[in-house]
Amino acid sequence: MDWVRQKSGKFCLASGSQPGLVKSGKSCLFRLMRARLMKILQRVLWQLEKLLSGSSLVPEQAFLEPADFGWTRMLEGNWATIRRELDEVMRHRSNLPNFQDISPDQRKLSQDDGWKTYFFFAYGFQAKGNCERCPETARILKEVPGMKTALFSILAPGKHLPEHRGPYKGVLRYHLALIIPQPASSCGIKVNGETRHWEEGKSLVFDDTYRHEAWNDTNGDRVVLFMDFVRPLRFPASLLNWVLLNAIALSPLVLGAKGNYLAWEKRFEKVVNANPAK
């Protein structure tokens, strides 16, 4: 889910059909119901944002200090291990799914094959095949407290993700830079007007409910380990956040993405078996 900027300048929650979740003849009704659900969800999340902002145990700012989250040192210390498993995944780059093929809500951000992904976890769902192919990465991710989603995010040369914002302040966004093409200054992310550039083996933590965009103006792929984790909150906001995050796990947004992943996994397994590592 993401907030995207409309022509009017306002932000709204991205929506899109979920192929694989509906059957022929029912798609129109489903889209109608889904659009209504998204509008309700949009209003609820906007109201909750004020409560969560006032209860946050971390500063209200675009970028946060990675050192304030102890587990970032563990990830950075294992970045070379994660990179080795990523390199094996990248052997099959052309067969990796576009982000919008797994999560149709991302179509407002990308409609080509310039943003690819390799999921590990999403709100309680484990991408079993992907985790088995990258066992050390999966093991390391499980050690991160409050981890809700985790994946490899691959930006192709020349790809630009337009300005958008995350839908919910109950999580924070983490990037561990794994492959950063040169010049690094031509590959970056801007959050609330502040620009940062990735450095291999180093972390970025930011609040994705601020307007942000990312780009790769180099000739090589940019790959980061992309993760959402639970925002530290005071009680009772922490309890409310727990309830809502568990509700999101049961939503059509997550269940639809799960179905799309499982369909892709069947195809990808055949590709991997036909081209085993030497």
N, C-alpha and C positions, 0 to 999 in steps of 0.2 A: 504494500500500500504506500502511496505517496500523494502528497499535495502537489498539484501542478498549477502553474500560472496560466490563467485564461487571458484572452485578448483584452479584457477589461482591466487587467492588472490584478484581479483578485485571485486567491488560491482556492482550489476545490480539490476534493478527494478523487483521484483517478479511478475510473471505472472501465470495465471492458467485459466482454463475454468470456465464458470459461469453457473452451472446447474440451470435450471429454467428460464434463460434469453433467451435461444435459443431452437429451436425445432429440433427434430430428422431430420437428413439429411442436416442440415445447420451448425452443430457444427464445422466441419472442416474449412469451410470458415470463420466462426466467429472467431475461434482461430487464423487463419492467419491474419485477419484484426486487431484483438486485439493485437497480437504480434507486428505488425507494429506500431500501435498506442502507445504501451508502449515504443517502441524505440524512437519515436519522443518525447514523454512526458519526457523520461529520459534525452534527450539532452536539452530540454527546461528548466527543473528543475535545471540541473547542471549550466546552464548559469545564471539563476536567483539567484542562491545561493550567488554568489559574490555580486550582488546588495543588496540583503537583509542583508548580513553580514555587509556591510558598512553602512547600514541605521538603524541598530538595536539600540533600546533605552535601551536594557539590555545587560549585559556583554556577550562576546563571550567565554563561558566556559561550561563545561559539566553540572554541577549542579548549580542551581541558588538559592538564598535565598528566601524561601517561604514568609518571612515577607515583601519582596519588592512588593508583590501582595496582596493588602489589603483584598481581598475576601477569601484568604486562612484561615484567622482567623474565618470567618463566617462558613466555612466548618468544621473546627476543632471543633468549638463550637457546631456544630450539629452532630458530628460524632456518638454519641450514638443513636440518632434518626435514622440515616441512617443504623446503625448496626442492629437495631431492625427489620427494614424492610428487610434487607439482610438475617437475620436469618430465616424469613418466606420463602424467596425465596429458601434458601438452603434446605428446607424441600423437595424440588423437584429437588435436585441436579442432579440426574441421568437423568432427562429429559431436562436439560439445554443444549443448543447447543454447540458443539465445535466451537471455533473461526473460523476455516476454513470452517465450514458448512454455516456460515453467510457470511464470506469474504474469498472466495477461494484463494485469493492472499496470505493468511497466510499459505498455505500448505507447502511452503518452510521452514516454521518455526516449524510447528507441523502437524503430520499426524495421531496422535492417539487421545484419549479422555482426555489427560492430561491438556488441556488448554480450559476451558469453559468460556462462556461469558453470560452477560445479558444486552442487549443494552437498552439505554434510548433515546439518540439522535445521529444523524449522519448527519451533513451538512444540517440542515433544516428539516430533516425527524424526526418525533417523533414516537417512538415505543409505540403506544397508550395503548396496553394491559399491557405492562411492567410498564408504567408510572402510570396506574390506580392501579396496584397492589402495587406500592411504591409511593403513592402520595406526601409524605413529601420529599422524595429524589428528585422527579421530580421538585417539587416547589423550593427547594433549588438550584438545578442545573440551573434553569432558571434565577436565580439571579446573576450568574457568567458572567461578561462581556466578550464577545468574545468567549464563549463556542461553540465549533464546534462538538465535539463528546464526549459522556459520556456513561460509561458502568461499570458493575462489571466485573473484570478480576479475574478468579479463576485458580490458579496453583495447580495441584494435587501433592500429595507426590511423590518425586523423579523426578519431571518434570524439564527439563532444556530447556530454549529457547536459541538457538545458537546465536552467534554474528550476528548482523544485524544493519541496520540503517534506520531511517525514510526517506521518499522520498522528504520532502519539508520543508524548513526552515521558512516558513511563519507561522508555529504554534509551540507551545511549549507543552511539555507533563507534566501532573500533576498526582500524585498518593496520595490518602488519604488511609492510612493503616486501614483496618477494621477487618480482622482476620489474625493474625500473629502467627503461631505455634511456639512452643519452641523446641529446642533452637533457638532464633531469629538469632543467628550468623550463622546458617545453611541455612538461607533463605535471599537472597540478590539480588542486581542488581549492575552491573559494567558498568560504562559509561566512555568511553575514558580512561580506565585503572584505574578509581577511583571507589572503592567499597563502597556502602552504604547498611544499613540494615533498614528495615521498623520497625516502632514503632506504635502500635495501637493508633489511634486518631491523628497522626502526618502526616505532609505533606512532599512530595518530589516534587521538580520541576526540570526538566532537559531538555536539548536540545537533542531530539532523533535523530538528524542528525549526532551526534557522534556515533561511533560504540558502541553498548551496548548488553548485554546479561543478563538474569535473571534465577534464579534457586530456587528450593525448595527441599532441602535435608533433610526434616523433615518427620514425619509420619502424618502430618495434612495438610489440605487445607490452602493455602495462598490466601487471597482475598483483593483486593484494589479497590477503586473507581478510575477508569482510565479515564482521560479526556485530550483532546487536546483543546487548546485555542489560540487565535490569538496573534502572537508575536507583541509587541509594536514596531512600526517603524516610522521613519520620513517620511514626505511627500516629494516626490510623491510615494515612495515605498509602503506606507500604502494604497494608492489608487490602485496601481497595485496588491497588495496582496488581496485586497477586490474583485477585478475582478476575480482573479484566484481561490480564494476560492469558489466563486459563480459558477464558471465554473466546479469545481470539483464536486459540488453538482448535476450537470446535467450529469456527466460522467457515462459510463457503470459500473465503479467500485462501485459507490454509488448506482446506480439504481439496479444493480444486487444484491447487499447486501440487499437492501430494499425488493426485491422480495423473497429472501431466508428467510428473517425474517418473512414476512407475511405468508409464507407457514408453517414455524415452529410455529408461533403464533396460527394458527388454531388447530394444534395438541396439543399444550401446554394447551390451554384453556380447552380442554376436560379433560386433566389430573388434572388440578386444580379444576375443577368442581366436579370431581369424588373423590377428596381428600380435602374437604374444611377444613379450619383452625378450630380448636376446640375452 
